[in-house]
Amino acid sequence: MSIFSKIVSGDIPAHKVAENEDFLAFLDVSPLVMGHVLVIPKREVDYIFDIEDETYAKLMLFAKQVAVGVKKAFPCKKVGVAVIGLEVPHAHIHLIPMNNVSDMNFAKEKLRPSQDELAAAAQKIRAVL
């Protein structure tokens, strides 16, 4: 069971920003920038392109809705989208507020926000969704 499945089951807490029956969006605890959100299918699938077509399409539409909220809560030029999938064997989409291409550099040092800062960021996004 992946760490993300443990978040879905409630075994590990997360700063959730959006959720429905099939998908969950929550803040990355080691974000590249504040407002960095992860969007996952609740059913664990390792590789995003192994997801059944209809579910994949719904996942992308859910991510789009969340991205609209991220952009409102964390004003930026665009919300970048990345799918890497090497660190956690559970398909996930990164939504990253960006003003410069360097905001999407996964090699740079990650932020270390406090739980209070993460809770406030999650609330900002939920408030505009």
N, C-alpha and C positions, 0 to 999 in steps of 0.2 A: 504494500500500500504506500503510495507516494505521500509526501508531506502535504500536497494539495488535496488529496483525498481525505487526509486527516483534518484539514481545514473544513472541507465539505461536511464531514461527519460531526464536527464540533469538538474533536479531540484536541485541536490546536486552535487558539484564538486568532482572529484576523480582523483587520479594519476593513469591513465590507462597505462597498459603495453601491452595489446593485446586485439583485439576485432574482431569479425566477426558478421555475421548476427544473430547468435543464442547465442553467449557466450561473456562474458566480463571478463577480468582479470585486477585487480587493486591492488595497495598497501593497506595493512591494515594500518590504521592511528594510531593504537596502537599495533605495531608489537612486537612479542616475540624477534626477531632479525631483523636487517636491511635486506631487501629483502623479507620479509614476504608478500606473495601475496594471494589474495582471487580470486577464479575462480567461476563464477556463470553462470547459464543459464539466459538469458534475460527474459524469461517467468517465472514469479514468481510461484514457487512450494515450499511448506514449507519443506517437507521431501524428502531427496535425493532419497530414494528408491520408491517414488511415481512417479518419472520421467519415462516417457515411455522408453522402452528398447533402441530403436535406438538413441534417444536423449541422454540418459545416456551414451551410448558407445561413442558418439561424444563428449560429455562433458569431458569424461576421456581422449580422444585423444587430445583434445584442452589443457587440463591441463598438459598432458605430454609434449606437445610442449613448453608451458610456463615454465615448470620445467627445461627443457634443457637451456632456456635462463637465468633463475634464477641462475642455477649452474655456467654458464659461467660468469655472471655479479658479482656474490657473491661466489667466490670459496669456496667450502665446501666439506666434505666427501660425503654427500648425500643431496637430497632435501626430507625432510619428508613430508608426506601427512596425513592430519587429516580431518575428517568430524565429527563435533560435532553438530552444528545446534540448539543449545538451545537459544543463545542470539538474533539471528535475524531469523524470520520465513520465510526465503528464502534460499533454498538449496545453500550451498557453500562449496568449497574445500579450505583448507588452504595448501599452499605450503611454506615450511619453510626451509631455508638453515640451515643445521645442521652439527656440528662437534662433538657434544656430545648429549646424550639422553636428557639432561636437557634443550637443546634448544627447545624441544617440550613440555616443562612443562607449560601448560596453567594456572597453579595456581601462577606462579611467576609474579612479577611486570613487567608490560609491559613498553616498551620504549616510550618516548615522543619526537619523532623527530620533527623538525621544518618543515614548508611547503617547505622551500628551500631544506632541506635534503631529504624529500620525493620526490620532483621534480627531484633531482639529481639521486636518486635511481631508479626511474621509467625510466629515460633517459638511465641509464646504462643497464637496462634490454631490453628496446626497441632497443637499438643499436646492441644487439647481436641476436635478434630474426629475 
